[in-house]
Amino acid sequence: MLPLARLFAIGLAPDGALSLGPLTEALHSRATYAAVRNSLDSAFCSALAATLVGTLLALVVGFTDVRAKGLVVFLILLPMMIPPHVTAISWIQALGPSSPLLRSLGLAPELGSTHPLYSREGVILVLALQHTPLVFLVVRAALRAQPRELTDAARIAGASATRVLRRIVLPLLAPALLAGFGLAFVAALGNFGIAALLGLPARYVTLPVLIWQRMASFGVGMLPKVAVIAMIMAVVAVAAVTVLSLLQRLGRTALTGPPRPPLAIRLGRGRWVVELALWGFIAAVLALPLASLLATALVRTYGLPLTLATITFDNFAEILVRQEVTARAFLNSSIAAGTAALLLAGLAVVASHAAGGRGPVRRSIGGGLALLGDVTYAVPGIVLSIAFIVAFIRPLPVVGVSLYNTLLIIALAYVTAFLAIALKPVSAAFAQLDPALDDAARIAGAGYGRRMLHIFAPLVAPAAASGAILVFLTAYNEITVSALLWSAGNETIGTTIFNYEDGGYTTLAAAMSAVTVAATVVLMLILDRMGRHLPPGTVPWRD
């Protein structure tokens, strides 16, 4: 709460006295107005597209008898774990006139032509593809929570699959559709990597990019004016989440009966057509950009076709062995993300245990932390980074130590930004525990520490580890939070990749992105293996 409170204080009272002058000035600025308009435009359009595609994928996977569902779900969710700036880079290299992959196939656009993704439509398209897995995840979970008796009764009464979908399934999915749209909207509103890499060449500037531009150009001297823009962005994001949550509650319908696997409609002879379309979509949004990314990483110079004469592993050697900044970035991201993951795993266990307690004080503390986690997750990462700069740019009182320009401030920002991710799986695990365990331990005279150490912590440890890995995966690759917090010596993977691409070192950016994607897939596979021993739903892509 301290960083966000300081952000509002410096935005509304830069000289110590409350004044709406800075806010009025910002709202009347053409640049700010255009950035607000572009942010809302790209967020709304991309969220709407992501909701349509994500819902269709969830219905096909969850409502029909297509094969290899486990693998399909894993591949659909994989883009969600790939950093947005890496996604943008891979699409730039997949469709541009200098694409090594397209040039080797003879399909590249004419050299010198404008890249098709450097436009408003390009930003919206890639944002939609990035956030489609979020909607898919929410809708699929809601679909599995519907009692199957509803659809069974309709089918027995003679309703066709289309009528069941239109009259029963989709109306009951309305709250989930709103939730998915809200998640995609907030994620797109705060997205920096895609908006910067695709929007800047087209002069399509969003709020996160405007904040980054002003801080990068003018430094901390711009803090009061940037704080006002960040405050506007935070208010828009929280207001959007609040309105959508209200609509969810109004549209929610009480269901009776335990959740069971949804009805698997037999597609018959049309199954191969649906499966072909499904795998074609996965190939288009996953295989094409990643193959292009790898092809760019394997050529000596960006723009050369990938052939036996141009292939080289020198770019990987450069980033893994020779470049000190990349080795430091991998280390810094591992330390910052690992620290945040460990702190949040412990905090999630304590907070979830408190939220499920019987005392009003314990419940209020646990519930308060869960609410703060949801709020900070809704606030865009670039806003949190500005808030942390405002709060910690001066040395801490008493100790006189400054967190600004250190790796610790990045780790603390990760703790704030990703609290909700760590809490969800642990809360689900605590909900499955029998309250009699706590009662029996109390009767036996065990204190809070002993009960936590010997009973609760071991039982929810797998869920806490799952949440920690999800936090690590998210923080390890992110750029939005650290875009303004990094400094020389404290580079992260995300900022280093972005700086390579922004500076014209495209092949090095591609090589580092390829290594990052490989590390992400390995961590997801580890989490998948752990998921066999976790409560259902703890790992997103496992049933």
C-alpha positions as CSV (number, residue, x, y, z in Angstrom):
1,M,0.0,0.0,0.0
2,L,2.9,2.4,0.7
3,P,4.2,2.7,-2.9
4,L,0.7,3.2,-4.3
5,A,-0.2,5.8,-1.6
6,R,3.1,7.7,-2.4
7,L,2.2,7.5,-6.1
8,F,-1.1,9.2,-5.5
9,A,0.4,11.7,-3.1
10,I,3.1,12.9,-5.5
11,G,0.5,13.0,-8.3
12,L,-2.1,15.1,-6.5
13,A,0.2,17.0,-4.1
14,P,3.7,17.4,-5.7
15,D,4.4,20.5,-3.6
16,G,2.8,19.1,-0.4
17,A,-0.5,20.8,-1.0
18,L,-3.5,19.0,-2.6
19,S,-4.0,20.3,-6.1
20,L,-5.9,19.0,-9.2
21,G,-3.7,21.1,-11.4
22,P,-1.3,18.3,-12.4
23,L,-4.2,16.0,-13.2
24,T,-6.0,18.6,-15.2
25,E,-2.8,19.4,-17.1
26,A,-2.3,15.7,-17.9
27,L,-5.9,15.2,-19.1
28,H,-5.6,18.2,-21.4
29,S,-2.3,17.0,-22.9
30,R,-2.6,15.8,-26.5
31,A,0.0,13.1,-25.9
32,T,-1.7,11.8,-22.8
33,Y,-5.2,11.9,-24.4
34,A,-3.9,10.0,-27.4
35,A,-2.2,7.4,-25.2
36,V,-5.3,6.9,-23.1
37,R,-7.4,6.5,-26.3
38,N,-4.9,4.0,-27.8
39,S,-4.6,2.0,-24.6
40,L,-8.4,1.6,-24.2
41,D,-8.7,0.9,-27.9
42,S,-6.1,-1.8,-28.1
43,A,-7.1,-3.3,-24.7
44,F,-10.8,-3.5,-25.6
45,C,-10.4,-4.8,-29.2
46,S,-7.7,-7.3,-28.3
47,A,-9.7,-8.5,-25.2
48,L,-12.8,-9.0,-27.3
49,A,-10.9,-11.0,-29.9
50,A,-9.1,-13.0,-27.2
51,T,-12.5,-13.7,-25.6
52,L,-14.0,-15.0,-28.8
53,V,-11.1,-17.2,-29.8
54,G,-10.4,-18.4,-26.2
55,T,-14.1,-19.3,-25.7
56,L,-14.2,-21.2,-29.0
57,L,-11.0,-23.2,-28.1
58,A,-12.4,-24.0,-24.7
59,L,-15.7,-25.2,-26.1
60,V,-13.9,-27.4,-28.7
61,V,-11.5,-28.9,-26.2
62,G,-13.9,-29.2,-23.3
63,F,-17.2,-30.0,-25.1
64,T,-16.2,-32.4,-27.9
65,D,-14.3,-35.7,-28.3
66,V,-11.2,-34.3,-30.0
67,R,-8.1,-36.4,-29.2
68,A,-4.8,-35.6,-27.3
69,K,-6.6,-33.0,-25.1
70,G,-3.8,-32.9,-22.6
71,L,-1.2,-32.0,-25.2
72,V,-3.5,-29.5,-26.9
73,V,-4.2,-27.7,-23.6
74,F,-0.5,-27.5,-22.8
75,L,0.3,-26.0,-26.2
76,I,-2.6,-23.5,-26.1
77,L,-1.4,-22.3,-22.7
78,L,2.3,-22.2,-23.6
79,P,2.1,-18.6,-25.2
80,M,0.8,-17.3,-21.9
81,M,4.1,-18.2,-20.2
82,I,6.3,-16.8,-23.1
83,P,7.2,-13.1,-22.4
84,P,5.1,-10.6,-24.4
85,H,8.2,-8.9,-25.8
86,V,9.6,-12.3,-27.0
87,T,6.2,-12.9,-28.6
88,A,6.4,-9.5,-30.4
89,I,10.0,-10.2,-31.5
90,S,9.1,-13.6,-32.8
91,W,6.2,-12.3,-34.8
92,I,8.3,-9.4,-36.2
93,Q,10.8,-11.9,-37.4
94,A,8.1,-14.3,-38.7
95,L,6.3,-11.9,-41.1
96,G,8.8,-9.1,-41.9
97,P,10.6,-8.6,-45.2
98,S,13.9,-9.6,-43.5
99,S,12.5,-12.8,-42.0
100,P,15.2,-15.5,-42.5
101,L,12.6,-18.2,-42.5
102,L,10.4,-16.6,-45.1
103,R,13.4,-15.6,-47.2
104,S,14.7,-19.2,-47.2
105,L,11.2,-20.3,-48.4
106,G,11.0,-17.5,-51.0
107,L,7.8,-16.1,-49.3
108,A,9.2,-12.9,-47.7
109,P,7.6,-9.5,-48.6
110,E,9.7,-7.2,-50.8
111,L,12.7,-5.7,-49.0
112,G,12.0,-2.1,-47.9
113,S,8.3,-2.7,-47.6
114,T,6.5,-1.7,-44.4
115,H,6.2,-4.5,-41.8
116,P,2.6,-5.6,-41.7
117,L,2.6,-5.7,-37.8
118,Y,3.8,-2.1,-37.4
119,S,0.3,-0.8,-37.0
120,R,-2.7,-0.5,-34.7
121,E,-4.1,-3.7,-36.1
122,G,-0.7,-5.5,-35.5
123,V,-0.6,-4.4,-31.9
124,I,-4.2,-5.6,-31.4
125,L,-3.6,-8.9,-33.2
126,V,-0.5,-9.9,-31.2
127,L,-2.1,-8.8,-27.9
128,A,-5.1,-10.9,-28.7
129,L,-3.0,-14.0,-29.4
130,Q,-0.9,-13.4,-26.2
131,H,-4.0,-13.2,-24.0
132,T,-6.2,-15.9,-25.7
133,P,-4.8,-18.5,-23.3
134,L,-6.0,-16.5,-20.3
135,V,-9.6,-16.6,-21.5
136,F,-9.3,-20.2,-22.5
137,L,-8.1,-21.1,-19.0
138,V,-11.0,-19.3,-17.3
139,V,-13.8,-20.6,-19.6
140,R,-12.4,-24.1,-19.5
141,A,-12.5,-24.1,-15.7
142,A,-16.0,-22.8,-15.7
143,L,-17.1,-25.3,-18.2
144,R,-15.8,-28.1,-16.0
145,A,-17.6,-26.7,-13.0
146,Q,-21.0,-27.0,-14.6
147,P,-23.1,-30.0,-13.4
148,R,-23.4,-32.4,-16.3
149,E,-27.0,-33.2,-15.4
150,L,-28.1,-30.0,-17.2
151,T,-26.8,-31.0,-20.6
152,D,-27.7,-34.6,-20.1
153,A,-31.4,-33.7,-19.4
154,A,-31.5,-31.4,-22.5
155,R,-30.0,-34.1,-24.7
156,I,-32.5,-36.7,-23.4
157,A,-35.3,-34.2,-24.2
158,G,-34.1,-34.2,-27.8
159,A,-32.1,-30.9,-27.9
160,S,-29.4,-30.8,-30.5
161,A,-25.8,-30.0,-29.5
162,T,-26.2,-26.5,-31.0
163,R,-29.3,-25.8,-29.0
164,V,-27.7,-27.1,-25.7
165,L,-24.8,-24.8,-26.4
166,R,-27.0,-21.8,-27.1
167,R,-29.6,-22.2,-24.4
168,I,-27.7,-23.8,-21.5
169,V,-23.9,-23.7,-21.8
170,L,-23.3,-20.2,-23.0
171,P,-25.8,-18.4,-20.7
172,L,-24.2,-20.2,-17.7
173,L,-20.7,-19.3,-18.9
174,A,-21.6,-15.5,-19.0
175,P,-19.8,-14.7,-15.7
176,A,-16.7,-16.7,-16.9
177,L,-16.8,-14.8,-20.2
178,L,-16.8,-11.5,-18.4
179,A,-14.0,-12.7,-16.1
180,G,-11.9,-13.8,-19.1
181,F,-12.6,-10.5,-20.9
182,G,-11.6,-8.6,-17.8
183,L,-8.3,-10.5,-17.4
184,A,-7.4,-10.0,-21.1
185,F,-8.4,-6.3,-20.9
186,V,-6.3,-5.5,-17.8
187,A,-3.3,-7.6,-19.2
188,A,-3.5,-5.7,-22.5
189,L,-3.9,-2.3,-20.8
190,G,-0.6,-2.8,-18.9
191,N,1.3,-4.5,-21.6
192,F,4.6,-2.8,-22.5
193,G,6.6,-5.2,-24.6
194,I,4.2,-5.7,-27.5
195,A,2.9,-2.1,-27.5
196,A,6.5,-0.8,-27.5
197,L,8.0,-3.0,-30.2
198,L,5.0,-3.0,-32.6
199,G,3.4,0.4,-31.7
200,L,6.4,2.7,-31.6
201,P,7.3,2.3,-35.3
202,A,3.7,3.1,-36.2
203,R,3.5,6.0,-33.7
204,Y,0.7,4.1,-31.9
205,V,1.7,5.0,-28.3
206,T,-0.1,3.6,-25.3
207,L,0.1,4.7,-21.7
208,P,2.8,2.2,-20.6
209,V,5.0,3.3,-23.6
210,L,4.4,7.0,-22.9
211,I,5.5,6.5,-19.3
212,W,8.6,4.6,-20.4
213,Q,9.4,7.3,-23.0
214,R,9.2,10.2,-20.6
215,M,11.2,8.4,-17.8
216,A,13.8,7.2,-20.3
217,S,14.2,10.7,-21.8
218,F,14.0,12.9,-18.8
219,G,14.8,10.7,-15.8
220,V,13.5,11.1,-12.3
221,G,12.9,14.8,-12.9
222,M,9.7,13.8,-14.6
223,L,8.4,11.8,-11.6
224,P,5.6,14.2,-10.7
225,K,4.2,14.3,-14.2
226,V,4.7,10.6,-14.8
227,A,3.1,9.8,-11.5
228,V,-0.1,11.6,-12.7
229,I,-0.2,9.5,-15.9
230,A,0.4,6.3,-13.9
231,M,-2.3,7.3,-11.5
232,I,-4.8,7.7,-14.4
233,M,-3.8,4.3,-15.7
234,A,-4.2,2.6,-12.2
235,V,-7.7,4.2,-11.8
236,V,-8.8,3.0,-15.3
237,A,-7.6,-0.5,-14.6
238,V,-9.2,-0.8,-11.2
239,A,-12.4,0.8,-12.4
240,A,-12.6,-1.7,-15.3
241,V,-12.0,-4.7,-12.9
242,T,-14.6,-3.4,-10.5
243,V,-17.3,-2.9,-13.2
244,L,-16.7,-6.3,-14.6
245,S,-16.7,-8.0,-11.2
246,L,-20.1,-6.3,-10.5
247,L,-21.5,-7.6,-13.8
248,Q,-20.2,-11.1,-13.0
249,R,-22.1,-11.1,-9.7
250,L,-25.3,-9.9,-11.4
251,G,-25.0,-12.6,-14.0
252,R,-24.1,-15.5,-11.7
253,T,-26.5,-18.3,-11.5
254,A,-26.7,-20.8,-8.6
255,L,-26.1,-24.3,-9.7
256,T,-26.9,-27.5,-7.9
257,G,-25.0,-30.8,-8.2
258,P,-21.3,-31.6,-8.1
259,P,-19.1,-30.6,-11.1
260,R,-18.3,-33.5,-13.4
261,P,-16.5,-33.7,-16.8
262,P,-18.6,-31.9,-19.4
263,L,-20.5,-33.7,-22.0
264,A,-18.2,-34.9,-24.8
265,I,-20.2,-34.4,-28.0
266,R,-19.1,-36.9,-30.7
267,L,-18.1,-35.1,-33.9
268,G,-18.2,-38.3,-36.0
269,R,-16.8,-37.8,-39.4
270,G,-16.2,-34.2,-38.8
271,R,-13.7,-34.8,-36.0
272,W,-10.7,-34.8,-38.3
273,V,-11.8,-31.4,-39.8
274,V,-12.0,-29.9,-36.3
275,E,-8.7,-31.4,-35.2
276,L,-7.0,-30.2,-38.4
277,A,-8.3,-26.6,-37.7
278,L,-7.2,-26.9,-34.0
279,W,-3.7,-28.0,-34.8
280,G,-3.5,-25.5,-37.7
281,F,-4.2,-22.7,-35.2
282,I,-1.6,-24.0,-32.8
283,A,1.0,-24.2,-35.6
284,A,0.1,-20.7,-36.8
285,V,0.3,-19.0,-33.4
286,L,3.1,-21.1,-31.8
287,A,5.2,-23.0,-34.4
288,L,5.6,-20.3,-37.0
289,P,6.8,-17.5,-34.7
290,L,9.1,-19.8,-32.7
291,A,10.6,-21.3,-35.8
292,S,11.2,-17.8,-37.1
293,L,12.8,-16.8,-33.8
294,L,15.2,-19.8,-34.0
295,A,16.0,-19.1,-37.6
296,T,16.9,-15.5,-36.8
297,A,19.1,-16.7,-33.9
298,L,21.0,-19.1,-36.3
299,V,22.0,-16.6,-39.1
300,R,25.0,-14.4,-39.0
301,T,23.1,-11.2,-39.9
302,Y,19.4,-10.4,-39.8
303,G,18.0,-10.4,-43.2
304,L,20.0,-13.4,-44.6
305,P,18.1,-16.5,-45.6
306,L,18.7,-19.6,-43.4
307,T,20.9,-21.9,-45.4
308,L,23.8,-24.2,-44.8
309,A,26.1,-21.4,-45.8
310,T,24.6,-18.8,-43.4
311,I,23.9,-21.0,-40.4
312,T,25.9,-20.3,-37.2
313,F,25.8,-20.9,-33.5
314,D,27.9,-17.8,-32.8
315,N,24.9,-15.8,-31.5
316,F,24.3,-18.4,-28.8
317,A,28.0,-18.4,-27.9
318,E,27.9,-14.6,-27.7
319,I,25.1,-14.4,-25.3
320,L,26.0,-17.5,-23.2
321,V,29.7,-17.1,-23.0
322,R,31.1,-13.8,-24.2
323,Q,28.6,-11.1,-23.2
324,E,28.9,-10.3,-19.6
325,V,25.6,-8.4,-19.6
326,T,23.6,-11.4,-20.7
327,A,25.1,-13.7,-18.1
328,R,24.5,-11.1,-15.5
329,A,20.9,-10.7,-16.7
330,F,20.2,-14.5,-16.4
331,L,21.7,-14.4,-12.9
332,N,19.8,-11.3,-11.8
333,S,16.5,-12.6,-13.1
334,S,17.1,-15.9,-11.4
335,I,17.9,-14.2,-8.1
336,A,15.0,-11.7,-8.2
337,A,12.4,-14.1,-9.4
338,G,13.6,-16.9,-7.1
339,T,13.6,-14.5,-4.1
340,A,10.1,-13.4,-4.9
341,A,8.9,-16.9,-5.4
342,L,10.3,-18.2,-2.1
343,L,8.9,-15.2,-0.1
344,L,5.5,-15.5,-1.7
345,A,5.4,-19.3,-1.2
346,G,5.8,-18.7,2.6
347,L,3.5,-15.7,2.6
348,A,0.8,-17.7,0.7
349,V,0.9,-20.5,3.3
350,V,0.5,-18.2,6.2
351,A,-2.1,-16.0,4.5
352,S,-4.2,-18.9,3.3
353,H,-4.2,-20.5,6.7
354,A,-5.3,-17.2,8.3
355,A,-8.0,-16.7,5.7
356,G,-9.5,-20.1,6.6
357,G,-9.3,-19.6,10.3
358,R,-12.2,-19.2,12.7
359,G,-11.1,-16.0,14.4
360,P,-12.3,-12.7,12.9
361,V,-8.8,-11.2,13.2
362,R,-7.2,-14.1,11.3
363,R,-9.8,-14.1,8.7
364,S,-9.6,-10.3,8.1
365,I,-5.8,-10.5,7.8
366,G,-5.9,-13.4,5.3
367,G,-8.8,-11.9,3.4
368,G,-7.1,-8.5,3.3
369,L,-4.0,-10.0,1.8
370,A,-6.0,-11.8,-0.8
371,L,-7.8,-8.6,-1.7
372,L,-4.5,-6.7,-1.9
373,G,-3.2,-9.4,-4.1
374,D,-6.1,-9.0,-6.5
375,V,-5.8,-5.2,-6.5
376,T,-2.0,-5.2,-7.2
377,Y,-2.5,-7.8,-9.9
378,A,-5.1,-5.6,-11.6
379,V,-2.8,-2.5,-11.4
380,P,-0.5,-2.5,-14.5
381,G,3.1,-3.4,-13.9
382,I,4.5,-0.1,-15.2
383,V,2.3,1.7,-12.6
384,L,3.8,-0.4,-9.8
385,S,7.3,0.3,-11.0
386,I,6.6,4.1,-10.9
387,A,5.1,3.6,-7.4
388,F,8.2,1.8,-6.2
389,I,10.5,4.5,-7.6
390,V,8.4,7.2,-5.9
391,A,8.4,5.3,-2.6
392,F,12.0,4.2,-2.5
393,I,14.0,6.8,-4.4
394,R,15.2,8.3,-1.1
395,P,17.1,6.3,1.5
396,L,15.0,4.4,4.0
397,P,14.5,6.2,7.3
398,V,16.6,5.0,10.3
399,V,18.8,2.6,8.4
400,G,19.7,5.2,5.7
401,V,19.9,2.6,2.9
402,S,18.5,3.3,-0.5
403,L,16.7,0.5,-2.5
404,Y,16.7,2.5,-5.7
405,N,19.0,1.2,-8.4
406,T,19.3,-2.2,-6.7
407,L,18.1,-5.7,-7.5
408,L,16.2,-5.8,-4.2
409,I,13.7,-3.2,-5.4
410,I,12.9,-5.4,-8.5
411,A,12.4,-8.4,-6.2
412,L,10.1,-6.5,-3.9
413,A,8.1,-5.2,-6.9
414,Y,7.7,-8.9,-8.1
415,V,6.4,-9.8,-4.6
416,T,3.8,-7.1,-4.9
417,A,2.8,-7.8,-8.5
418,F,2.5,-11.6,-8.3
419,L,1.1,-12.1,-4.8
420,A,-2.3,-13.3,-6.3
421,I,-0.5,-16.0,-8.4
422,A,1.0,-17.5,-5.3
423,L,-2.1,-17.4,-3.3
424,K,-4.5,-19.1,-5.6
425,P,-3.1,-22.7,-5.6
426,V,-2.4,-22.6,-1.8
427,S,-5.9,-21.3,-1.0
428,A,-7.3,-24.2,-3.1
429,A,-5.2,-26.7,-1.2
430,F,-6.2,-25.3,2.2
431,A,-9.9,-25.5,1.2
432,Q,-9.5,-29.3,0.9
433,L,-8.1,-29.9,4.4
434,D,-10.3,-31.2,7.1
435,P,-10.7,-28.6,10.0
436,A,-10.5,-31.6,12.4
437,L,-6.7,-31.6,11.9
438,D,-6.4,-28.2,13.5
439,D,-8.8,-29.1,16.3
440,A,-7.0,-32.3,17.1
441,A,-3.6,-30.5,17.2
442,R,-5.0,-27.8,19.5
443,I,-6.5,-30.3,21.9
444,A,-3.0,-32.0,22.0
445,G,-1.5,-28.7,23.1
446,A,0.3,-27.8,19.8
447,G,0.9,-24.1,19.4
448,Y,0.6,-22.1,16.1
449,G,4.2,-22.6,15.1
450,R,4.1,-26.3,15.7
451,R,0.8,-26.9,13.9
452,M,2.1,-24.9,11.0
453,L,5.4,-26.7,10.8
454,H,4.3,-30.3,11.3
455,I,0.7,-30.3,9.9
456,F,-0.3,-27.6,7.5
457,A,3.0,-26.7,5.8
458,P,3.8,-30.3,4.8
459,L,0.2,-30.9,3.5
460,V,0.1,-27.7,1.3
461,A,3.8,-27.8,0.3
462,P,3.2,-29.2,-3.2
463,A,0.6,-26.4,-3.9
464,A,3.0,-23.8,-2.5
465,A,5.8,-25.1,-4.7
466,S,3.4,-25.0,-7.7
467,G,2.6,-21.4,-6.9
468,A,6.3,-20.6,-6.5
469,I,7.1,-22.0,-9.9
470,L,4.3,-20.1,-11.5
471,V,5.6,-16.9,-9.9
472,F,9.1,-17.7,-11.0
473,L,8.0,-18.4,-14.5
474,T,6.1,-15.1,-14.7
475,A,8.7,-13.0,-13.0
476,Y,11.7,-14.6,-14.7
477,N,10.7,-13.4,-18.1
478,E,8.8,-10.2,-17.4
479,I,9.7,-6.8,-18.6
480,T,6.8,-4.5,-17.7
481,V,7.7,-4.2,-14.0
482,S,11.4,-4.0,-14.4
483,A,11.4,-1.7,-17.5
484,L,11.9,1.3,-15.3
485,L,13.5,-0.3,-12.2
486,W,16.6,-1.8,-13.8
487,S,20.0,-0.1,-13.8
488,A,23.5,-0.8,-15.0
489,G,24.6,-4.0,-13.2
490,N,21.0,-4.9,-12.4
491,E,19.7,-5.9,-15.8
492,T,17.0,-8.6,-16.1
493,I,16.4,-11.0,-19.0
494,G,13.4,-9.0,-20.2
495,T,15.2,-5.6,-20.3
496,T,18.3,-7.1,-21.9
497,I,16.3,-8.7,-24.7
498,F,14.3,-5.5,-25.3
499,N,17.5,-3.4,-25.3
500,Y,19.1,-5.8,-27.8
501,E,16.1,-5.5,-30.1
502,D,15.7,-1.8,-29.6
503,G,19.4,-1.2,-30.3
504,G,19.4,-3.2,-33.6
505,Y,21.1,-6.4,-32.3
506,T,18.3,-8.5,-33.6
507,T,20.2,-11.8,-33.9
508,L,21.4,-11.6,-30.3
509,A,17.9,-10.7,-29.1
510,A,16.5,-13.8,-31.0
511,A,19.2,-16.0,-29.5
512,M,18.5,-14.9,-25.9
513,S,14.8,-15.1,-26.5
514,A,15.2,-18.7,-27.8
515,V,17.1,-19.7,-24.7
516,T,14.5,-18.0,-22.5
517,V,11.7,-19.9,-24.3
518,A,13.6,-23.2,-23.8
519,A,14.0,-22.5,-20.1
520,T,10.3,-21.7,-19.8
521,V,9.3,-25.0,-21.5
522,V,11.6,-27.0,-19.2
523,L,10.1,-25.3,-16.1
524,M,6.5,-25.9,-17.3
525,L,7.4,-29.6,-17.8
526,I,8.7,-29.8,-14.3
527,L,5.5,-28.2,-13.0
528,D,3.5,-30.7,-15.1
529,R,5.3,-33.6,-13.4
530,M,4.6,-32.1,-10.0
531,G,0.9,-31.7,-11.0
532,R,0.4,-35.4,-10.6
533,H,0.7,-35.0,-6.9
534,L,-1.2,-31.8,-6.5
535,P,-4.9,-31.0,-6.0
536,P,-6.9,-30.8,-9.3
537,G,-6.7,-27.4,-10.9
538,T,-3.5,-26.4,-9.1
539,V,-1.5,-26.7,-12.4
540,P,-3.5,-24.8,-15.0
541,W,-3.3,-27.2,-17.9
542,R,-3.9,-30.4,-15.8
543,D,-7.4,-31.6,-14.9
